[in-house]
Amino acid sequence: MKKWNQWQLIDEGYRIENAKITNVSLNMENHGCLCLDLALEWDGCGCVYGGYVLGKGYVGADDDFFKGSSKGCEAIMRIMDVVGESELLKLKGKYIRIAHKDLESTIEIIGNIIKDKWFDYRTFFEKED
């Protein structure tokens, strides 16, 4: 996982903006995959941060289909830590920073609203050598 700071992000061409978490959803509705989705709004824009597979399963699946992942659990905990909240559903209404290159790029990096603390979904899930 890449460790970012604000100045590295800016040097890499990212724009840093404040955003509000308007909804939090931990669900298995995406093709039998457990996902944590954060709905974000900023400056008249919005998107959903998430979409990464944190586990597998769906309502009514056979017992042997369910599979959790320690990496998925850790991702949830790291997001909560970056936001600064120890209860998942209390993320709703909190403010964070987002890093993006333009309005057409995927937002994969979020940061604490005050501290220089960041979480990057993409590099977190990249395979380690």
N, CA, C and O atoms as a GROMACS GRO file, in nm:
protein
  516
    1MET      N    1   0.085  -0.118   0.000
    1MET     CA    2   0.000   0.000   0.000
    1MET      C    3   0.089   0.124   0.000
    1MET      O    4   0.183   0.134   0.079
    2LYS      N    5   0.058   0.214  -0.088
    2LYS     CA    6   0.136   0.338  -0.097
    2LYS      C    7   0.092   0.432   0.014
    2LYS      O    8  -0.027   0.453   0.038
    3LYS      N    9   0.190   0.489   0.082
    3LYS     CA   10   0.165   0.590   0.185
    3LYS      C   11   0.174   0.727   0.120
    3LYS      O   12   0.279   0.766   0.071
    4TRP      N   13   0.064   0.800   0.120
    4TRP     CA   14   0.060   0.932   0.058
    4TRP      C   15   0.068   1.041   0.164
    4TRP      O   16   0.033   1.019   0.280
    5ASN      N   17   0.114   1.158   0.121
    5ASN     CA   18   0.091   1.280   0.198
    5ASN      C   19   0.039   1.384   0.098
    5ASN      O   20   0.048   1.365  -0.023
    6GLN      N   21  -0.014   1.493   0.151
    6GLN     CA   22  -0.079   1.592   0.066
    6GLN      C   23   0.012   1.644  -0.044
    6GLN      O   24  -0.031   1.661  -0.158
    7TRP      N   25   0.137   1.669  -0.011
    7TRP     CA   26   0.230   1.727  -0.109
    7TRP      C   27   0.266   1.628  -0.219
    7TRP      O   28   0.283   1.668  -0.334
    8GLN      N   29   0.276   1.501  -0.186
    8GLN     CA   30   0.301   1.398  -0.289
    8GLN      C   31   0.183   1.391  -0.385
    8GLN      O   32   0.201   1.381  -0.506
    9LEU      N   33   0.062   1.395  -0.330
    9LEU     CA   34  -0.057   1.391  -0.414
    9LEU      C   35  -0.061   1.509  -0.511
    9LEU      O   36  -0.088   1.491  -0.630
   10ILE      N   37  -0.033   1.628  -0.460
   10ILE     CA   38  -0.032   1.747  -0.545
   10ILE      C   39   0.076   1.736  -0.651
   10ILE      O   40   0.053   1.769  -0.768
   11ASP      N   41   0.196   1.689  -0.611
   11ASP     CA   42   0.306   1.671  -0.707
   11ASP      C   43   0.270   1.571  -0.817
   11ASP      O   44   0.318   1.582  -0.930
   12GLU      N   45   0.186   1.472  -0.784
   12GLU     CA   46   0.144   1.370  -0.882
   12GLU      C   47   0.027   1.418  -0.968
   12GLU      O   48  -0.023   1.343  -1.052
   13GLY      N   49  -0.019   1.542  -0.947
   13GLY     CA   50  -0.125   1.598  -1.031
   13GLY      C   51  -0.265   1.583  -0.976
   13GLY      O   52  -0.362   1.608  -1.047
   14TYR      N   53  -0.277   1.542  -0.850
   14TYR     CA   54  -0.409   1.529  -0.789
   14TYR      C   55  -0.459   1.664  -0.739
   14TYR      O   56  -0.381   1.748  -0.695
   15ARG      N   57  -0.590   1.684  -0.746
   15ARG     CA   58  -0.657   1.797  -0.682
   15ARG      C   59  -0.712   1.747  -0.549
   15ARG      O   60  -0.766   1.637  -0.542
   16ILE      N   61  -0.698   1.826  -0.446
   16ILE     CA   62  -0.748   1.791  -0.313
   16ILE      C   63  -0.872   1.877  -0.286
   16ILE      O   64  -0.867   1.999  -0.297
   17GLU      N   65  -0.982   1.812  -0.252
   17GLU     CA   66  -1.106   1.884  -0.222
   17GLU      C   67  -1.173   1.824  -0.100
   17GLU      O   68  -1.156   1.706  -0.069
   18ASN      N   69  -1.250   1.906  -0.030
   18ASN     CA   70  -1.328   1.859   0.083
   18ASN      C   71  -1.458   1.799   0.031
   18ASN      O   72  -1.517   1.849  -0.064
   19ALA      N   73  -1.502   1.691   0.094
   19ALA     CA   74  -1.625   1.624   0.055
   19ALA      C   75  -1.699   1.578   0.179
   19ALA      O   76  -1.638   1.556   0.284
   20LYS      N   77  -1.829   1.564   0.167
   20LYS     CA   78  -1.912   1.514   0.277
   20LYS      C   79  -1.959   1.373   0.243
   20LYS      O   80  -1.998   1.344   0.130
   21ILE      N   81  -1.953   1.285   0.342
   21ILE     CA   82  -2.007   1.150   0.326
   21ILE      C   83  -2.157   1.160   0.351
   21ILE      O   84  -2.201   1.187   0.462
   22THR      N   85  -2.236   1.139   0.246
   22THR     CA   86  -2.381   1.155   0.258
   22THR      C   87  -2.455   1.023   0.280
   22THR      O   88  -2.572   1.024   0.319
   23ASN      N   89  -2.388   0.911   0.256
   23ASN     CA   90  -2.450   0.781   0.283
   23ASN      C   91  -2.341   0.676   0.297
   23ASN      O   92  -2.233   0.687   0.238
   24VAL      N   93  -2.371   0.573   0.376
   24VAL     CA   94  -2.280   0.461   0.399
   24VAL      C   95  -2.359   0.333   0.374
   24VAL      O   96  -2.468   0.316   0.428
   25SER      N   97  -2.303   0.243   0.294
   25SER     CA   98  -2.371   0.118   0.266
   25SER      C   99  -2.270   0.004   0.266
   25SER      O  100  -2.172   0.005   0.191
   26LEU      N  101  -2.295  -0.095   0.352
   26LEU     CA  102  -2.219  -0.219   0.351
   26LEU      C  103  -2.317  -0.325   0.303
   26LEU      O  104  -2.409  -0.361   0.376
   27ASN      N  105  -2.297  -0.376   0.181
   27ASN     CA  106  -2.399  -0.462   0.121
   27ASN      C  107  -2.339  -0.573   0.037
   27ASN      O  108  -2.222  -0.572   0.001
   28MET      N  109  -2.427  -0.672   0.006
   28MET     CA  110  -2.389  -0.785  -0.079
   28MET      C  111  -2.470  -0.783  -0.208
   28MET      O  112  -2.492  -0.888  -0.268
   29GLU      N  113  -2.514  -0.667  -0.252
   29GLU     CA  114  -2.603  -0.657  -0.368
   29GLU      C  115  -2.530  -0.655  -0.501
   29GLU      O  116  -2.594  -0.664  -0.606
   30ASN      N  117  -2.400  -0.644  -0.500
   30ASN     CA  118  -2.322  -0.633  -0.623
   30ASN      C  119  -2.270  -0.770  -0.665
   30ASN      O  120  -2.153  -0.802  -0.641
   31HIS      N  121  -2.354  -0.852  -0.728
   31HIS     CA  122  -2.315  -0.983  -0.780
   31HIS      C  123  -2.258  -1.075  -0.674
   31HIS      O  124  -2.162  -1.148  -0.700
   32GLY      N  125  -2.314  -1.072  -0.554
   32GLY     CA  126  -2.269  -1.161  -0.448
   32GLY      C  127  -2.137  -1.122  -0.386
   32GLY      O  128  -2.067  -1.206  -0.330
   33CYS      N  129  -2.103  -0.994  -0.396
   33CYS     CA  130  -1.978  -0.944  -0.337
   33CYS      C  131  -2.011  -0.846  -0.226
   33CYS      O  132  -2.097  -0.759  -0.242
   34LEU      N  133  -1.942  -0.858  -0.114
   34LEU     CA  134  -1.958  -0.763  -0.005
   34LEU      C  135  -1.878  -0.638  -0.040
   34LEU      O  136  -1.758  -0.645  -0.068
   35CYS      N  137  -1.945  -0.522  -0.038
   35CYS     CA  138  -1.880  -0.395  -0.072
   35CYS      C  139  -1.918  -0.289   0.031
   35CYS      O  140  -2.029  -0.287   0.083
   36LEU      N  141  -1.824  -0.203   0.059
   36LEU     CA  142  -1.850  -0.083   0.140
   36LEU      C  143  -1.852   0.034   0.043
   36LEU      O  144  -1.753   0.060  -0.025
   37ASP      N  145  -1.964   0.104   0.037
   37ASP     CA  146  -1.979   0.219  -0.051
   37ASP      C  147  -2.006   0.344   0.032
   37ASP      O  148  -2.094   0.344   0.118
   38LEU      N  149  -1.930   0.449   0.004
   38LEU     CA  150  -1.953   0.579   0.067
   38LEU      C  151  -1.999   0.675  -0.041
   38LEU      O  152  -1.927   0.699  -0.138
   39ALA      N  153  -2.119   0.731  -0.027
   39ALA     CA  154  -2.166   0.834  -0.120
   39ALA      C  155  -2.103   0.966  -0.076
   39ALA      O  156  -2.112   1.005   0.040
   40LEU      N  157  -2.038   1.034  -0.171
   40LEU     CA  158  -1.966   1.157  -0.143
   40LEU      C  159  -2.023   1.272  -0.224
   40LEU      O  160  -2.066   1.253  -0.338
   41GLU      N  161  -2.025   1.392  -0.164
   41GLU     CA  162  -2.066   1.513  -0.234
   41GLU      C  163  -1.967   1.624  -0.206
   41GLU      O  164  -1.919   1.639  -0.093
   42TRP      N  165  -1.938   1.703  -0.310
   42TRP     CA  166  -1.850   1.819  -0.296
   42TRP      C  167  -1.876   1.912  -0.412
   42TRP      O  168  -1.897   1.867  -0.525
   43ASP      N  169  -1.875   2.040  -0.389
   43ASP     CA  170  -1.883   2.143  -0.493
   43ASP      C  171  -1.980   2.111  -0.606
   43ASP      O  172  -1.945   2.128  -0.723
   44GLY      N  173  -2.099   2.066  -0.575
   44GLY     CA  174  -2.197   2.033  -0.678
   44GLY      C  175  -2.171   1.902  -0.750
   44GLY      O  176  -2.241   1.870  -0.846
   45CYS      N  177  -2.073   1.827  -0.705
   45CYS     CA  178  -2.039   1.697  -0.766
   45CYS      C  179  -2.070   1.586  -0.666
   45CYS      O  180  -2.093   1.612  -0.547
   46GLY      N  181  -2.071   1.464  -0.714
   46GLY     CA  182  -2.092   1.351  -0.626
   46GLY      C  183  -2.044   1.223  -0.690
   46GLY      O  184  -2.031   1.214  -0.813
   47CYS      N  185  -2.017   1.124  -0.608
   47CYS     CA  186  -1.977   0.993  -0.657
   47CYS      C  187  -1.990   0.893  -0.543
   47CYS      O  188  -2.017   0.930  -0.429
   48VAL      N  189  -1.970   0.767  -0.576
   48VAL     CA  190  -1.966   0.662  -0.475
   48VAL      C  191  -1.822   0.613  -0.466
   48VAL      O  192  -1.761   0.575  -0.566
   49TYR      N  193  -1.768   0.616  -0.346
   49TYR     CA  194  -1.634   0.566  -0.319
   49TYR      C  195  -1.647   0.423  -0.272
   49TYR      O  196  -1.711   0.397  -0.170
   50GLY      N  197  -1.589   0.331  -0.343
   50GLY     CA  198  -1.598   0.190  -0.303
   50GLY      C  199  -1.595   0.101  -0.425
   50GLY      O  200  -1.523   0.127  -0.521
   51GLY      N  201  -1.674  -0.006  -0.419
   51GLY     CA  202  -1.681  -0.099  -0.529
   51GLY      C  203  -1.579  -0.211  -0.522
   51GLY      O  204  -1.576  -0.297  -0.610
   52TYR      N  205  -1.496  -0.212  -0.420
   52TYR     CA  206  -1.397  -0.318  -0.406
   52TYR      C  207  -1.458  -0.438  -0.334
   52TYR      O  208  -1.537  -0.421  -0.242
   53VAL      N  209  -1.422  -0.558  -0.377
   53VAL     CA  210  -1.475  -0.681  -0.318
   53VAL      C  211  -1.405  -0.704  -0.184
   53VAL      O  212  -1.284  -0.724  -0.178
   54LEU      N  213  -1.485  -0.700  -0.077
   54LEU     CA  214  -1.432  -0.720   0.058
   54LEU      C  215  -1.462  -0.860   0.110
   54LEU      O  216  -1.405  -0.903   0.210
   55GLY      N  217  -1.551  -0.929   0.043
   55GLY     CA  218  -1.590  -1.065   0.078
   55GLY      C  219  -1.690  -1.114  -0.025
   55GLY      O  220  -1.728  -1.038  -0.114
   56LYS      N  221  -1.731  -1.238  -0.014
   56LYS     CA  222  -1.828  -1.293  -0.108
   56LYS      C  223  -1.942  -1.358  -0.033
   56LYS      O  224  -1.924  -1.415   0.074
   57GLY      N  225  -2.062  -1.347  -0.091
   57GLY     CA  226  -2.181  -1.405  -0.033
   57GLY      C  227  -2.304  -1.330  -0.078
   57GLY      O  228  -2.296  -1.218  -0.129
   58TYR      N  229  -2.418  -1.393  -0.060
   58TYR     CA  230  -2.545  -1.327  -0.089
   58TYR      C  231  -2.652  -1.394  -0.005
   58TYR      O  232  -2.636  -1.507   0.041
   59VAL      N  233  -2.761  -1.322   0.015
   59VAL     CA  234  -2.871  -1.375   0.095
   59VAL      C  235  -2.925  -1.501   0.027
   59VAL      O  236  -2.963  -1.497  -0.090
   60GLY      N  237  -2.928  -1.612   0.101
   60GLY     CA  238  -2.976  -1.739   0.049
   60GLY      C  239  -2.868  -1.828  -0.010
   60GLY      O  240  -2.899  -1.938  -0.057
   61ALA      N  241  -2.744  -1.784  -0.008
   61ALA     CA  242  -2.635  -1.866  -0.064
   61ALA      C  243  -2.609  -1.987   0.024
   61ALA      O  244  -2.638  -1.986   0.144
   62ASP      N  245  -2.553  -2.093  -0.036
   62ASP     CA  246  -2.510  -2.210   0.040
   62ASP      C  247  -2.400  -2.168   0.137
   62ASP      O  248  -2.324  -2.075   0.109
   63ASP      N  249  -2.391  -2.235   0.249
   63ASP     CA  250  -2.294  -2.201   0.352
   63ASP      C  251  -2.151  -2.195   0.299
   63ASP      O  252  -2.073  -2.109   0.341
   64ASP      N  253  -2.116  -2.286   0.208
   64ASP     CA  254  -1.977  -2.289   0.161
   64ASP      C  255  -1.946  -2.179   0.059
   64ASP      O  256  -1.831  -2.166   0.017
   65PHE      N  257  -2.046  -2.099   0.019
   65PHE     CA  258  -2.020  -1.989  -0.074
   65PHE      C  259  -1.965  -1.865  -0.002
   65PHE      O  260  -1.892  -1.786  -0.060
   66PHE      N  261  -2.002  -1.849   0.125
   66PHE     CA  262  -1.959  -1.731   0.199
   66PHE      C  263  -1.808  -1.734   0.223
   66PHE      O  264  -1.753  -1.835   0.267
   67LYS      N  265  -1.744  -1.621   0.195
   67LYS     CA  266  -1.601  -1.612   0.216
   67LYS      C  267  -1.567  -1.469   0.255
   67LYS      O  268  -1.593  -1.374   0.180
   68GLY      N  269  -1.509  -1.455   0.372
   68GLY     CA  270  -1.463  -1.324   0.416
   68GLY      C  271  -1.315  -1.311   0.386
   68GLY      O  272  -1.248  -1.408   0.351
   69SER      N  273  -1.266  -1.190   0.399
   69SER     CA  274  -1.124  -1.171   0.376
   69SER      C  275  -1.068  -1.078   0.483
   69SER      O  276  -1.129  -0.976   0.516
   70SER      N  277  -0.952  -1.113   0.535
   70SER     CA  278  -0.888  -1.026   0.634
   70SER      C  279  -0.850  -0.893   0.570
   70SER      O  280  -0.853  -0.789   0.637
   71LYS      N  281  -0.815  -0.895   0.442
   71LYS     CA  282  -0.781  -0.772   0.370
   71LYS      C  283  -0.904  -0.681   0.360
   71LYS      O  284  -0.893  -0.560   0.376
   72GLY      N  285  -1.021  -0.740   0.334
   72GLY     CA  286  -1.145  -0.663   0.327
   72GLY      C  287  -1.180  -0.600   0.461
   72GLY      O  288  -1.220  -0.484   0.467
   73CYS      N  289  -1.164  -0.677   0.567
   73CYS     CA  290  -1.190  -0.626   0.702
   73CYS      C  291  -1.093  -0.513   0.735
   73CYS      O  292  -1.133  -0.411   0.792
   74GLU      N  293  -0.968  -0.531   0.700
   74GLU     CA  294  -0.868  -0.428   0.726
   74GLU      C  295  -0.899  -0.300   0.648
   74GLU      O  296  -0.881  -0.190   0.700
   75ALA      N  297  -0.946  -0.314   0.523
   75ALA     CA  298  -0.981  -0.196   0.443
   75ALA      C  299  -1.091  -0.115   0.512
   75ALA      O  300  -1.083   0.008   0.519
   76ILE      N  301  -1.193  -0.183   0.563
   76ILE     CA  302  -1.301  -0.114   0.635
   76ILE      C  303  -1.244  -0.039   0.756
   76ILE      O  304  -1.278   0.077   0.779
   77MET      N  305  -1.159  -0.106   0.832
   77MET     CA  306  -1.102  -0.044   0.951
   77MET      C  307  -1.014   0.075   0.915
   77MET      O  308  -1.016   0.176   0.985
   78ARG      N  309  -0.937   0.065   0.807
   78ARG     CA  310  -0.851   0.176   0.765
   78ARG      C  311  -0.933   0.297   0.719
   78ARG      O  312  -0.896   0.411   0.747
   79ILE      N  313  -1.043   0.272   0.649
   79ILE     CA  314  -1.131   0.382   0.609
   79ILE      C  315  -1.189   0.450   0.732
   79ILE      O  316  -1.191   0.573   0.739
   80MET      N  317  -1.236   0.372   0.828
   80MET     CA  318  -1.289   0.430   0.952
   80MET      C  319  -1.183   0.512   1.023
   80MET      O  320  -1.212   0.619   1.077
   81ASP      N  321  -1.060   0.463   1.024
   81ASP     CA  322  -0.949   0.533   1.089
   81ASP      C  323  -0.919   0.665   1.018
   81ASP      O  324  -0.898   0.767   1.084
   82VAL      N  325  -0.916   0.664   0.885
   82VAL     CA  326  -0.888   0.787   0.810
   82VAL      C  327  -0.997   0.891   0.836
   82VAL      O  328  -0.968   1.009   0.854
   83VAL      N  329  -1.121   0.847   0.838
   83VAL     CA  330  -1.232   0.940   0.864
   83VAL      C  331  -1.227   0.988   1.009
   83VAL      O  332  -1.267   1.101   1.039
   84GLY      N  333  -1.178   0.903   1.099
   84GLY     CA  334  -1.171   0.939   1.240
   84GLY      C  335  -1.294   0.899   1.317
   84GLY      O  336  -1.337   0.969   1.409
   85GLU      N  337  -1.353   0.785   1.280
   85GLU     CA  338  -1.476   0.739   1.343
   85GLU      C  339  -1.467   0.590   1.372
   85GLU      O  340  -1.428   0.513   1.284
   86SER      N  341  -1.502   0.549   1.492
   86SER     CA  342  -1.491   0.408   1.532
   86SER      C  343  -1.619   0.328   1.508
   86SER      O  344  -1.621   0.208   1.533
   87GLU      N  345  -1.726   0.392   1.461
   87GLU     CA  346  -1.850   0.322   1.431
   87GLU      C  347  -1.887   0.346   1.285
   87GLU      O  348  -1.903   0.461   1.243
   88LEU      N  349  -1.901   0.239   1.209
   88LEU     CA  350  -1.918   0.248   1.064
   88LEU      C  351  -2.033   0.340   1.024
   88LEU      O  352  -2.014   0.429   0.940
   89LEU      N  353  -2.151   0.321   1.082
   89LEU     CA  354  -2.266   0.400   1.038
   89LEU      C  355  -2.255   0.548   1.074
   89LEU      O  356  -2.328   0.631   1.020
   90LYS      N  357  -2.165   0.581   1.166
   90LYS     CA  358  -2.144   0.722   1.201
   90LYS      C  359  -2.054   0.795   1.102
   90LYS      O  360  -2.026   0.914   1.118
   91LEU      N  361  -2.006   0.724   0.998
   91LEU     CA  362  -1.931   0.791   0.893
   91LEU      C  363  -2.021   0.889   0.817
   91LEU      O  364  -1.975   0.991   0.767
   92LYS      N  365  -2.151   0.855   0.808
   92LYS     CA  366  -2.246   0.942   0.738
   92LYS      C  367  -2.249   1.079   0.806
   92LYS      O  368  -2.264   1.090   0.927
   93GLY      N  369  -2.234   1.183   0.724
   93GLY     CA  370  -2.234   1.320   0.774
   93GLY      C  371  -2.096   1.376   0.802
   93GLY      O  372  -2.082   1.496   0.826
   94LYS      N  373  -1.994   1.290   0.801
   94LYS     CA  374  -1.856   1.334   0.827
   94LYS      C  375  -1.796   1.395   0.701
   94LYS      O  376  -1.835   1.364   0.588
   95TYR      N  377  -1.700   1.483   0.723
   95TYR     CA  378  -1.626   1.544   0.612
   95TYR      C  379  -1.490   1.480   0.599
   95TYR      O  380  -1.425   1.447   0.698
   96ILE      N  381  -1.446   1.463   0.474
   96ILE     CA  382  -1.316   1.407   0.442
   96ILE      C  383  -1.255   1.490   0.330
   96ILE      O  384  -1.316   1.585   0.282
   97ARG      N  385  -1.135   1.455   0.291
   97ARG     CA  386  -1.075   1.511   0.170
   97ARG      C  387  -1.068   1.400   0.066
   97ARG      O  388  -1.054   1.283   0.098
   98ILE      N  389  -1.079   1.440  -0.058
   98ILE     CA  390  -1.066   1.346  -0.169
   98ILE      C  391  -0.953   1.395  -0.259
   98ILE      O  392  -0.926   1.514  -0.268
   99ALA      N  393  -0.888   1.300  -0.326
   99ALA     CA  394  -0.783   1.332  -0.422
   99ALA      C  395  -0.827   1.277  -0.557
   99ALA      O  396  -0.855   1.158  -0.571
  100HIS      N  397  -0.832   1.365  -0.657
  100HIS     CA  398  -0.868   1.321  -0.791
  100HIS      C  399  -0.793   1.405  -0.893
  100HIS      O  400  -0.751   1.517  -0.865
  101LYS      N  401  -0.777   1.348  -1.012
  101LYS     CA  402  -0.704   1.419  -1.118
  101LYS      C  403  -0.797   1.509  -1.199
  101LYS      O  404  -0.757   1.617  -1.242
  102ASP      N  405  -0.920   1.465  -1.220
  102ASP     CA  406  -1.021   1.546  -1.287
  102ASP      C  407  -1.157   1.485  -1.257
  102ASP      O  408  -1.164   1.380  -1.192
  103LEU      N  409  -1.263   1.549  -1.302
  103LEU     CA  410  -1.397   1.501  -1.269
  103LEU      C  411  -1.434   1.370  -1.338
  103LEU      O  412  -1.534   1.308  -1.303
  104GLU      N  413  -1.355   1.328  -1.434
  104GLU     CA  414  -1.382   1.202  -1.502
  104GLU      C  415  -1.301   1.086  -1.445
  104GLU      O  416  -1.320   0.971  -1.485
  105SER      N  417  -1.211   1.114  -1.351
  105SER     CA  418  -1.128   1.008  -1.293
  105SER      C  419  -1.197   0.946  -1.172
  105SER      O  420  -1.278   1.009  -1.105
  106THR      N  421  -1.164   0.821  -1.148
  106THR     CA  422  -1.216   0.749  -1.033
  106THR      C  423  -1.148   0.801  -0.906
  106THR      O  424  -1.027   0.823  -0.904
  107ILE      N  425  -1.227   0.819  -0.802
  107ILE     CA  426  -1.169   0.860  -0.674
  107ILE      C  427  -1.134   0.734  -0.598
  107ILE      O  428  -1.222   0.656  -0.560
  108GLU      N  429  -1.005   0.713  -0.575
  108GLU     CA  430  -0.957   0.597  -0.502
  108GLU      C  431  -0.885   0.636  -0.375
  108GLU      O  432  -0.852   0.550  -0.293
  109ILE      N  433  -0.859   0.767  -0.356
  109ILE     CA  434  -0.783   0.813  -0.241
  109ILE      C  435  -0.867   0.912  -0.161
  109ILE      O  436  -0.914   1.013  -0.213
  110ILE      N  437  -0.885   0.879  -0.032
  110ILE     CA  438  -0.955   0.971   0.059
  110ILE      C  439  -0.862   1.005   0.174
  110ILE      O  440  -0.769   0.930   0.205
  111GLY      N  441  -0.887   1.119   0.238
  111GLY     CA  442  -0.803   1.161   0.348
  111GLY      C  443  -0.882   1.221   0.462
  111GLY      O  444  -0.998   1.261   0.444
  112ASN      N  445  -0.820   1.227   0.576
  112ASN     CA  446  -0.879   1.291   0.693
  112ASN      C  447  -0.898   1.440   0.664
  112ASN      O  448  -0.817   1.500   0.594
  113ILE      N  449  -1.002   1.498   0.716
  113ILE     CA  450  -1.033   1.638   0.689
  113ILE      C  451  -0.928   1.732   0.745
  113ILE      O  452  -0.909   1.842   0.692
  114ILE      N  453  -0.858   1.692   0.852
  114ILE     CA  454  -0.759   1.780   0.916
  114ILE      C  455  -0.617   1.724   0.906
  114ILE      O  456  -0.525   1.794   0.866
  115LYS      N  457  -0.602   1.597   0.943
  115LYS     CA  458  -0.470   1.536   0.946
  115LYS      C  459  -0.425   1.495   0.806
  115LYS      O  460  -0.508   1.473   0.718
  116ASP      N  461  -0.295   1.486   0.787
  116ASP     CA  462  -0.239   1.442   0.660
  116ASP      C  463  -0.232   1.289   0.660
  116ASP      O  464  -0.125   1.229   0.659
  117LYS      N  465  -0.352   1.226   0.661
  117LYS     CA  466  -0.367   1.081   0.669
  117LYS      C  467  -0.457   1.039   0.554
  117LYS      O  468  -0.566   1.093   0.538
  118TRP      N  469  -0.412   0.941   0.474
  118TRP     CA  470  -0.480   0.905   0.351
  118TRP      C  471  -0.499   0.754   0.340
  118TRP      O  472  -0.424   0.676   0.398
  119PHE      N  473  -0.602   0.714   0.263
  119PHE     CA  474  -0.624   0.573   0.230
  119PHE      C  475  -0.646   0.563   0.080
  119PHE      O  476  -0.727   0.637   0.023
  120ASP      N  477  -0.574   0.472   0.016
  120ASP     CA  478  -0.579   0.452  -0.128
  120ASP      C  479  -0.627   0.309  -0.154
  120ASP      O  480  -0.552   0.213  -0.138
  121TYR      N  481  -0.755   0.296  -0.194
  121TYR     CA  482  -0.814   0.164  -0.219
  121TYR      C  483  -0.732   0.084  -0.319
  121TYR      O  484  -0.701  -0.033  -0.295
  122ARG      N  485  -0.695   0.145  -0.432
  122ARG     CA  486  -0.628   0.072  -0.540
  122ARG      C  487  -0.496   0.011  -0.493
  122ARG      O  488  -0.473  -0.109  -0.510
  123THR      N  489  -0.410   0.092  -0.435
  123THR     CA  490  -0.279   0.037  -0.396
  123THR      C  491  -0.291  -0.055  -0.276
  123THR      O  492  -0.206  -0.142  -0.256
  124PHE      N  493  -0.395  -0.038  -0.195
  124PHE     CA  494  -0.415  -0.126  -0.081
  124PHE      C  495  -0.440  -0.270  -0.129
  124PHE      O  496  -0.392  -0.366  -0.069
  125PHE      N  497  -0.516  -0.283  -0.239
  125PHE     CA  498  -0.551  -0.416  -0.287
  125PHE      C  499  -0.456  -0.471  -0.394
  125PHE      O  500  -0.475  -0.583  -0.441
  126GLU      N  501  -0.354  -0.394  -0.432
  126GLU     CA  502  -0.257  -0.447  -0.526
  126GLU      C  503  -0.180  -0.561  -0.461
  126GLU      O  504  -0.154  -0.559  -0.341
  127LYS      N  505  -0.145  -0.659  -0.541
  127LYS     CA  506  -0.069  -0.773  -0.488
  127LYS      C  507   0.068  -0.728  -0.445
  127LYS      O  508   0.135  -0.650  -0.512
  128GLU      N  509   0.108  -0.780  -0.330
  128GLU     CA  510   0.242  -0.751  -0.280
  128GLU      C  511   0.341  -0.847  -0.343
  128GLU      O  512   0.310  -0.965  -0.362
  129ASP      N  513   0.458  -0.798  -0.374
  129ASP     CA  514   0.562  -0.884  -0.434
  129ASP      C  515   0.620  -0.978  -0.332
  129ASP      O  516   0.709  -1.057  -0.365
   0.00000   0.00000   0.00000
